Structures are given as structure tokens and as C-alpha cells.
């Protein structure tokens, strides 16, 4: 069985609406069809197994669907879908169990808040190729967070200018660098030229120091064949990671890429916010992320503590927990990527609220490159902040003997690191 949990809001009866979802999304039709039998329908029919009441709402989540009602009843319903009726195809799962519920009449709000899949899904979908252990092996980082930064496209840097910045970042001791998700192959910085300018610096740095810095190039494209050509370009040049805008390329594009990929796939969840930002509509990240993990992302961006965007800290913590929890085994866990306005100042709370783990990629933009002492000091400041967090030492106290952290606190404590 496939179990979906729906948070229902309606001026009517929640239990009746749950039964309507189960019927409409499996065997229900507005009129009987030839060949229909009770036995046949029972074999593929979805079934409501539990309904838990929630406090009512005073206004409808869909503002035009209230019908003059003053009270909107709420509840969570667990509905089981037979595997025979859905199969293990993720597009079928999205269509049958999730997509159609948003068009059902009678609800003023509907949100998918839970999904539990049977082990048959693990048998047919590849999951991460590299994940946490593969990323750590390729970066050579163990026992601490992987420290990363971003090349921002708003700067308008051309390939050689980008390579010059990368050279400075390599010298800083950073572990990971990525293209911003908006940087794919614009006219001012074609991917092939960017790869040709950057990869020699990555390889030369490795030859000199023995440290291989992971660089994630933006390879997303609506045409899967063109995306694979981008992938091959990076792989042939000696690269080992790619940024993939998963909502933009879709499940089919992701599946196509993963089955042929030799790169670590860094997932940017651009567009996810529109699916979840209204608390009474859309779906929880804990549901949505399962699709992409099954399809094979290796690293998953999930924002962070005190981000520069809308997402509250509690939402980030839930996202971290969802990504970190095995679906079927430890091997299907991607590396959580903590980003958005991060600098060393959020390290202590991040460490505590993510379960005191260092299995994460800590991604800082301006929090590294805008440090008063330059990128090298920025990287050292972030590492010092994490050392203090793990040791349980207050940052201000630790900064007394660590100049880079002290400068970072002075510059960023009242603002954000971008």
C-alpha cells in the first residue's frame, strides 16, 4: 500500500471529504462505466484508514471557495492506495495520489503532509549515486562540515573573470564552489568557456596541494539531450559535480540524467516555495523531497537558520530531518546543503537544531567572499565558528583567540552573509 496523508479544510464534513478524495482519486466516476463491478473496484480502490480532527479555521485557504461560511473544519486523513492501482512510476504517483486532489470541489484548503511508500519503490529507482560518503570521499573532508561558497551570476562575470575569482577561492582553503542556480550558459558566460577556464585551475590546485576542491557547474536544460551534453562537457574536463535545477528539468529530465551520470548531482529546489508557502495549501517538503531522492539527487539544498528569504527556522529544521532520514536505507540519504544568508554566526544553532551532526555542506556566499580579510579569512572564520559550535563554546568567547571569527562577528552579526 501507498499511504498519503491529506490535511483537509472544508465548510462541510472532513470525513465525507476524505471519502470523496479516496473515491475520486481511484475508482470514482460520475456515472457507472461498462465492465465496472464491485469486486473489480475493491481491488484498486483507495481506502480511508484514519481521520484526525484539527482545530477549525476562521477563514478559507482558497479565498473564493468559502461560500459565505464562517467556520472551516479541518482534519488530517490517511488514505491508502493499492500498489496495483498506482505502480511504482513516480509520475503516476504524482498524478493519482497528489495532483488530482487540488481540483476536487468542496474543499477550501488541501495540503499533502505525509507519504509512506512501500519497498517496491526502492527496487526500481536508483537513489543517490554518491550521496554523503561519495561527496566526502571526493572532497577529502571528514569529521566536519564541508565548507562551500557560490559564484554569483549577478556580478556578470565572464569566464576568465570567474576563473580568477575561483583561483582566489581555491587559495582560501574552501572545500566546495558552485555556480549560482541562475548561472547555466548565458551569452556572457557560456558553460563550455566557463569549464575551460575553471577546470585547469581546479586540477592545478589539486596537483600542487593534494586537495581536490569540488566545483558544481550549472548544467540544467529543458532538453535532456542538451543537458547530457553539458554533463559530458564537465565530466570530460575532469569535473565531478553539477548543479541541477530539479523543478525546471522535471522528473523525466532528472531520471534521464541520473541513469547516465558520472557526476555528483547537486539539487537546487528552485520553485519549491510556490508549492508550500501557504500553510493550508500545496505540500510539505517531507513529501516532495522523496520523489527527487528516489530519482537520484546526491546533494539537496534546503536553506538554513535565519535565512534571507521567507522560510522560518522551524521549516528548515523539518526539511533537514526529512532529507537526513533514510527512506529505505542509509544509502538513499543525500547530503543536506545548508545555505541562504549563511555565515559562521548560524553555526551553533544549526549544529544543535540539526541533531549535533556535521554531515552537511555549509554553503556561504557573502559570508565568505565579503569577509574583511578576504575569502581565505572568510573560510577560516566559518571553520572557527563550527569548531566553537561543536566544542560548545560561545562564539564571542572563541573569537577572542581567533581573529578571523572576530572580524566576521563584527561585520555580519547585524546582517546577513548572502
For each residue, the residues with C-beta under 8 A, 3 or more apart:
1: 80 81 82 83 118
2: 80 81 82 83 86 93 97 115 116 117 118
3: 49 78 79 80 81 114 115 116
4: 78 79 81 97 98 112 114 115
5: 76 77 78 79 112 113 114 115
6: 18 21 76 77 79 101 110 111 112 113
7: 54 74 75 76 109 110 111 112 113 280
8: 14 17 18 21 74 75 76 77 107 109 110
9: 57 60 61 72 73 74 107 108 109 110 280
10: 13 14 17 72 73 106 107 108 109
11: 60 66 67 69 71 72 73 108
12: 16 17 73 106
13: 10 16 17 73
14: 8 10 17 18 51 53 73 74 75 77
15: 18 19 48 51 75 77
16: 12 13 19 20
17: 8 10 12 13 14 20 21 77 104 106 107
18: 6 8 14 15 21 22 48 51 75 77 79
19: 15 16 22 23 48
20: 16 17 23 24 28 104 106
21: 6 8 17 18 24 25 46 48 77 79 101 104
22: 18 19 25 26 45 46 47 48 79
23: 19 20 26 27 28 45 46
24: 20 21 28 100 101 104
25: 21 22 28 46 79 81 96 97 100 101
26: 22 23 44 45 46 81 82 85 96
27: 23 41 44 45 46
28: 20 23 24 25
29: 32 33
30:
31:
32: 29 36
33: 29 36
34:
35: 40
36: 32 33 40 41
37: 40 41
38: 41 42
39: 42 43
40: 35 36 37 43 44
41: 27 36 37 38 44 45
42: 38 39 45
43: 39 40 82 84 85
44: 26 27 40 41 82 84 85
45: 22 23 26 27 41 42 82 85
46: 21 22 23 25 26 27 79 80 81 82 85
47: 22 79 80
48: 15 18 19 21 22 51 77 78 79
49: 3 78 79 80
50: 77 78
51: 14 15 18 48 75 76 77 78
52: 75 76 77
53: 14 73 74 75
54: 7 74 75 76
55: 74
56: 71 72 73 74
57: 9 60 61 71 72 74 108 109 280
58: 70 71 72
59: 63 66 72
60: 9 11 57 63 65 66 69 72 108 109
61: 9 57 108 109 278 279 280 281
62: 65 66 107 108 109 281
63: 59 60 66
64:
65: 60 62 107 108
66: 11 59 60 62 63 69 72 108
67: 11
68:
69: 11 60 66 72 108
70: 58
71: 11 56 57 58
72: 9 10 11 56 57 58 59 60 66 69 108 109
73: 9 10 11 12 13 14 53 56
74: 7 8 9 14 53 54 55 56 57 109
75: 7 8 14 15 18 51 52 53 54
76: 5 6 7 8 51 52 54 113
77: 5 6 8 14 15 17 18 21 48 50 51 52
78: 3 4 5 48 49 50 51 114
79: 3 4 5 6 18 21 22 25 46 47 48 49
80: 1 2 3 46 47 49
81: 1 2 3 4 25 26 46 85 86 96 97
82: 1 2 26 43 44 45 46 85 86
83: 1 2 86 87 88 118 120
84: 43 44 87
85: 26 43 44 45 46 81 82 96
86: 2 81 82 83 89 92 93 96 97
87: 83 84 92
88: 83 93 120 121 123 124 125
89: 86 92 93
90: 93 94 125 251 291 294 295
91: 94 95 251 252
92: 86 87 89 95 96
93: 2 86 88 89 90 96 97 98 291
94: 90 91 97 98 99 251 291
95: 91 92 98 99 100
96: 25 26 81 85 86 92 93 99 100
97: 2 4 25 81 86 93 94 115
98: 4 93 94 95 101 112 283 287
99: 94 95 96 102
100: 24 25 95 96 103 104
101: 6 21 24 25 98 104 110 112
102: 99 110
103: 100
104: 17 20 21 24 100 101 107 110
105:
106: 10 12 17 20
107: 8 9 10 17 62 65 104 110
108: 9 10 11 57 60 61 62 65 66 69 72
109: 7 8 9 10 57 60 61 62 72 74 280 281
110: 6 7 8 9 101 102 104 107 281
111: 6 7 279 280 281 282 283 284
112: 4 5 6 7 98 101 115 282 283 284 287
113: 5 6 7 76 283 284 286 287
114: 3 4 5 78 284 286 287
115: 2 3 4 5 97 112 286 287 290
116: 2 3
117: 2 121 290 327
118: 1 2 83 121
119: 122 123 328
120: 83 88 123 124
121: 88 117 118 124 125 294 327 328
122: 119 125 127 294 327 328 329 332
123: 88 119 120
124: 88 120 121
125: 88 90 121 122 294 295 296
126: 129 258 259 294 295 296
127: 122 131 293 294 296 327 331 332
128: 131 134 265 293 296 297 298 331 332 333 334
129: 126 134 258 261 264 265 296 298
130: 133 134 135 138 264 265 298
131: 127 128 134 135 298 331 332 333 334 335
132: 135 136 333 334 335 359
133: 130 136 137
134: 128 129 130 131 137 138 264 298
135: 130 131 132 138 139 146 214 264 298 299 335 361
136: 132 133 139 140 141 142 146
137: 133 134 140
138: 130 134 135 212 214 240 241 264
139: 135 136 146 175 176 212 213 214
140: 136 137 211 212
141: 136 144 146 175
142: 136
143: 358
144: 141 358 383 386 387 390
145: 358 360 361 362 386
146: 135 136 139 141 175 176 335 360 361 362
147: 174 175 176 362 364 368 379 382 383 386
148: 174 175 176 177 178 214 337 361 362 363 364
149: 169 174 176 177 178 363 364 365 368 369 375 378 379
150: 177 178 179 180 339 363 364 365
151: 155 157 162 165 166 177 178 179 180 183
152: 155 180 365 418
153: 156 157 179 180 182 183 186 189
154: 180
155: 151 152
156: 153 188
157: 151 153 161 162 165 189
158: 161 162 188 189
159: 162 163 189 190 193 194 196 197 198
160: 163 164 197
161: 157 158 164 165
162: 151 157 158 159 165 166 189 194 197 198
163: 159 160 166 167 194 197 198 201
164: 160 161 167 168
165: 151 157 161 162 168 169 369
166: 151 162 163 169 170 177 198 201 202 215
167: 163 164 170 171 201
168: 164 165 171 172 374 375
169: 149 165 166 172 174 177 213 368 369 375
170: 166 167 174 201 202 205 213
171: 167 168 205 375 376
172: 168 169 368 374 375 376 378 379
173: 376 379 380
174: 147 148 149 169 170 177 213 368 375 379
175: 139 141 146 147 148 213 214
176: 139 146 147 148 149 213 214 215 216 241 361 363
177: 148 149 150 151 166 169 174 213 214 215 216
178: 148 149 150 151 215 216 241 243 266 363
179: 150 151 153 183 184 194 216 217 218 243
180: 150 151 152 153 154 183 218
181: 218 220 243 245 268 270
182: 153
183: 151 153 179 180 186 189 218
184: 179 191 218 219 220 221
185: 189 190 191 192 218 221 230
186: 153 183 189 190
187: 190
188: 156 158
189: 153 157 158 159 162 183 185 186 193 194
190: 159 185 186 187 193 194
191: 184 185 194 195 217 218 219 230 233
192: 185 195 196 233
193: 159 189 190 196 197
194: 159 162 163 179 189 190 191 197 198 217
195: 191 192 198 199 217 233 234 237 239
196: 159 192 193 199 200 237
197: 159 160 162 163 193 194 200 201
198: 159 162 163 166 194 195 201 202 215 217
199: 195 196 202 203 215 237 238 239
200: 196 197 203 204
201: 163 166 167 170 197 198 204 205
202: 166 170 198 199 205 206 212 213 215 238 239
203: 199 200 206 207 238
204: 200 201 207 208
205: 170 171 201 202 208 209 211 213
206: 202 203 209 210 211 212 213
207: 203 204
208: 204 205
209: 205 206
210: 206
211: 140 205 206
212: 138 139 140 202 206 240
213: 139 169 170 174 175 176 177 202 205 206
214: 135 138 139 148 175 176 177 240 241 264
215: 166 176 177 178 198 199 202 239 241
216: 176 177 178 179 241 242 243 264 266
217: 179 191 194 195 198 230 234 239 241 242 243
218: 179 180 181 183 184 185 191 242 243 245
219: 184 191 227 230 231 234 242 243 244
220: 181 184 227 243 244 245 248 249
221: 184 185 224 226 227 230 249
222: 226 248 249 253
223: 226 227
224: 221 227 228 249 252 253 256 257
225: 228 229
226: 221 222 223 229 230
227: 219 220 221 223 224 230 231 249 253 256 257
228: 224 225 231 232 256 257 260
229: 225 226 232 233
230: 185 191 217 219 221 226 227 233 234 242
231: 219 227 228 234 235 242 257 260 261 262 263
232: 228 229 235 236
233: 191 192 195 229 230 236 237
234: 195 217 219 230 231 237 239 241 242 263
235: 231 232 238 239 240 262 263
236: 232 233
237: 195 196 199 233 234
238: 199 202 203 235
239: 195 199 202 215 217 234 235 242 263
240: 138 212 214 235 263 264
241: 138 176 178 214 215 216 217 234 263 264 265 266 299
242: 216 217 218 219 230 231 234 239 261 263 264 265 266
243: 178 179 181 216 217 218 219 220 266 268
244: 219 220 249 254 257 265 266 267 268 297
245: 181 218 220 248 249 268 270 271
246: 249 254 267 268 269 292 297
247: 250 269 270 271 272
248: 220 222 245 270 271
249: 220 221 222 224 227 244 245 246 253 254 257
250: 247 253 254
251: 90 91 94 254 255 291 295
252: 91 224 255 256
253: 222 224 227 249 250 256 257
254: 244 246 249 250 251 257 258 292 295 296 297
255: 251 252 258 259 295 296
256: 224 227 228 252 253 259 260
257: 224 227 228 231 244 249 253 254 260 261 265
258: 126 129 254 255 261 265 295 296
259: 126 255 256
260: 228 231 256 257
261: 129 231 242 257 258 265 296
262: 231 235
263: 231 234 235 239 240 241 242
264: 129 130 134 135 138 214 216 240 241 242 298 299
265: 128 129 130 241 242 244 257 258 261 296 297 298 299
266: 178 216 241 242 243 244 297 298 299 301 337
267: 244 246 292 297 298 299 300 301 334
268: 181 243 244 245 246 301
269: 246 247 272 300 301 302
270: 181 245 247 248
271: 245 247 248 274 275
272: 247 269 275 276 285 288
273: 276 277 309 310 311
274: 271 277 282
275: 271 272 282 283 288
276: 272 273 282 283 284 285 288
277: 273 274 282 310
278: 61 281 282
279: 61 111
280: 7 9 57 61 109 111
281: 61 62 109 110 111 278
282: 111 112 274 275 276 277 278
283: 98 111 112 113 275 276 287 288
284: 111 112 113 114 276 287 288 318
285: 272 276 288 289 302 315 318 319 322
286: 113 114 115 289 290 318 319 321 322
287: 98 112 113 114 115 283 284 290
288: 272 275 276 283 284 285 291 292
289: 285 286 292 293 300 319 322 323
290: 115 117 286 287 293 294 327
291: 90 93 94 251 288 294 295
292: 246 254 267 288 289 295 297 300
293: 127 128 289 290 296 297 300 323 327 332 333 334
294: 90 121 122 125 126 127 290 291 327 332
295: 90 125 126 251 254 255 258 291 292
296: 125 126 127 128 129 254 255 258 261 265 293
297: 128 244 246 254 265 266 267 292 293 300 334
298: 128 129 130 131 134 135 264 265 266 267 334 335
299: 135 241 264 265 266 267 334 335 336 337 361
300: 267 269 289 292 293 297 323 334 335 336 337
301: 266 267 268 269 337 339 363
302: 269 285 316 319 320 323 336 337 338 339
303: 307 309 311 315 316 319 338 339 340
304: 307 316 338 339 340 341 342 346 350
305: 313 316 338 342 346 349 350 353
306: 313 341 345 346 349 416
307: 303 304 311 316 340 341 342
308: 340 341 416 418
309: 273 303 340 341
310: 273 277
311: 273 303 307 315 316 340
312: 315 316
313: 305 306 316 317 349 353
314: 317 318
315: 285 303 311 312 318 319
316: 302 303 304 305 307 311 312 313 319 320 338
317: 313 314 320 321 353 354
318: 284 285 286 314 315 321 322
319: 285 286 289 302 303 315 316 322 323
320: 302 316 317 323 324 336 338 353 354 360
321: 286 317 318 324 325 355
322: 285 286 289 318 319 325
323: 289 293 300 302 319 320 333 334 336
324: 320 321 333 336 354 355 357 359
325: 321 322 333
326: 329 330 331 332 333
327: 117 121 122 127 290 293 294 332
328: 119 121 122 332
329: 122 326 332
330: 326 333
331: 127 128 131 326
332: 122 127 128 131 293 294 326 327 328 329
333: 128 131 132 293 323 324 325 326 330
334: 128 131 132 267 293 297 298 299 300 323
335: 131 132 135 146 298 299 300 359 360 361
336: 299 300 302 320 323 324 354 359 360 361
337: 148 266 299 300 301 302 360 361 363
338: 302 303 304 305 316 320 342 350 354 360 361 362 363
339: 150 301 302 303 304 342 363 364 365
340: 303 304 307 308 309 311
341: 304 306 307 308 309 367 416 417 418
342: 304 305 307 338 339 346 362 363 364 365 367 417
343: 346 364 366 367 368 381 382 385 408 412 416 417
344: 347 367 381 382 384 385 386 395 405 408 409 412
345: 306 385 395 408 409 412 413 417
346: 304 305 306 342 343 349 350
347: 344 350 351 362 382 385 386 388 389 395
348: 351 352 385 388 389 395
349: 305 306 313 346 352 353
350: 304 305 338 346 347 353 354 360 362 389
351: 347 348 354 356 357 358 386 389 390
352: 348 349 356 389
353: 305 313 317 320 349 350
354: 317 320 324 336 338 350 351 357 360
355: 321 324
356: 351 352
357: 324 351 354 360
358: 143 144 145 351 386 390
359: 132 324 335 336
360: 145 146 320 335 336 337 338 350 354 357
361: 135 145 146 148 176 299 335 336 337 338
362: 145 146 147 148 338 342 347 350 382 386
363: 148 149 150 176 178 301 337 338 339 342
364: 147 148 149 150 339 342 343 367 368 378 382 417
365: 149 150 152 339 342 368 369 417 418
366: 343 369 370 416 417 418
367: 341 342 343 344 364 370 371 378 382 408 412 416 417 418
368: 147 149 169 172 174 343 364 365 371 375 378 379 382 417
369: 149 165 169 365 366 375 378
370: 366 367 378 411 417 418
371: 367 368 374 375 377 378 381 404 407 408 411
372: 377 407 410 411
373: 376 377 378 404 407
374: 168 172 371 377 378
375: 149 168 169 171 172 174 368 369 371 378 379
376: 171 172 173 373 379 380
377: 371 372 373 374 380 381 404 407 408
378: 149 172 364 367 368 369 370 371 373 374 375 381 382 404 408
379: 147 149 172 173 174 368 375 376 382 383
380: 173 376 377 383 384 402 404 405
381: 343 344 371 377 378 384 385 402 404 405 407 408
382: 147 343 344 347 362 364 367 368 378 379 385 386 408
383: 144 147 379 380 386 387
384: 344 380 381 387 388 398 399 402 404 405
385: 343 344 345 347 348 381 382 388 389 395 398 405 408
386: 144 145 147 344 347 351 358 362 382 383 389 390
387: 144 383 384 390 391 398
388: 347 348 384 385 391 393 394 395 397 398 405
389: 347 348 350 351 352 385 386 392 395
390: 144 351 358 386 387
391: 387 388 398
392: 389
393: 388 397 398
394: 388 397 398
395: 344 345 347 348 385 388 389 398 399 405 409
396: 399 400 409
397: 388 393 394 400
398: 384 385 387 388 391 393 394 395 401 402 405
399: 384 395 396 402 405 406 409
400: 396 397 406
401: 398
402: 380 381 384 398 399 405 406
403: 406 407
404: 371 373 377 378 380 381 384 407 408
405: 344 380 381 384 385 388 395 398 399 402 408 409
406: 399 400 402 403 409 410
407: 371 372 373 377 381 403 404 410 411
408: 343 344 345 367 371 377 378 381 382 385 404 405 411 412
409: 344 345 395 396 399 405 406 412 413
410: 372 406 407 413
411: 370 371 372 407 408 415
412: 343 344 345 367 408 409 415 416 417
413: 345 409 410
414:
415: 411 412
416: 306 308 341 343 366 367 412
417: 341 342 343 345 364 365 366 367 368 370 412
418: 152 308 341 365 366 367 370
